[in-house]
Every structure is written in C-alpha cells, then in structure tokens.
Amino acid sequence: MPQTVVVYHSGYGHTQRLAQAVAEGAGAQLIAIDADGNLPEGGWEALQAAQAVIFGAPTYMGGPSWQFKKFADASSKPWFSQSWKDKLFAGFTCSASVNGDKQVTLDYFFHLAMQHGGLWVGLGHLPSNAKAATRNDVNWIGTFSGAAAQAPADASAGEMFAGDLENGRILGQRVARLAARLGV
C-alpha cells in the first residue's frame, strides 16, 4: 500500500486535477469519492493502511461538498477505534472565486483530522504577494493551512492556473517528505 492516500471529491473536474497534482507530488494513491458520497471498493482499507491522508474537496457555499461531508460522517468507525490516530493529514480545495471561503473548507479538513487524533501538515510555502507576482505563481492566493486553487466558473479543468497545480504538488511533496522523516 502507498504511504500516502489522497481522498477527494470533485464536482466538475477542477478538484480532481488538483488531486492528481497532489498525488503526483506525494507519490500517493488517489481515492475518488463518487457523486453519491461513497468510496470505491478497497477505499476504507487503503485509508486504514496509509501513513498519511490528504483530504480534498471543492468549496461550495462556504464549505466542502456534501459528498465529502458524507465521507467524513462515515469515518466515525475509524474515529471510534482511533485507528487513524497519529497519521499525518493535509488538505486542498478549489472554488470559482479567488477567496470563495476556501479557508472554511481547509478548517473543516483540519478539524476532521484533529477529531481522528491526526497531525496536520500545512503548505509550508510563502505566498507570492509582491507587486511582480502573477496569477501563475505558486501560492498566489496566500494560504498556509493547505493548498488552495481558483478556477473561474466558466473555465475547464484543463485551464487551471499552473501555480495552483504546483501548489498541490508542493503540498504532496511536503506530506510525503514528513511521513518518511517521521516514520508514521
């Protein structure tokens, strides 16, 4: 089993593309939450075996998609046995607006990880906030608690900003590096 698992829901493909970048950075297994909020066969077992779990969901109406919340509620079985305790956790999200209340989704992921007794890994990358910064720079949005991406409502997943996808890869790399270093 891979050391890191990326479990995510994507409504329109943007979050899936970001999940792929995160997984690429981490060398992680992707587990997609389907349109009904369910994991594929073997998904729960992969999460159990993983040393690190990275959550991902689009930000809709100021929080994660209902499909991700269904998965989170279903995680009460591992919560009850504390079987995810001391795993590393991280998160990422995408919305159409530059802000879009993405921080609320990242906070939701953080609190879910804390409920499971996990250890949170933030982005660890400074924002691109100088006058010379462009929309394609890494961490242009300026998040610290996870990776955030913005995709205009009329843009396809193939039109995502390169800096946002690199943000995802950086987060994945950091989680994998820390998992190896800590031996969790």
Summary of the structure (lengths in Angstrom):
residues: 184
radius of gyration: 15.1
end to end distance: 14.0
largest distance: 50.1
contacts: 665
relative contact order: 0.20
helix: 40%
strand: 18%
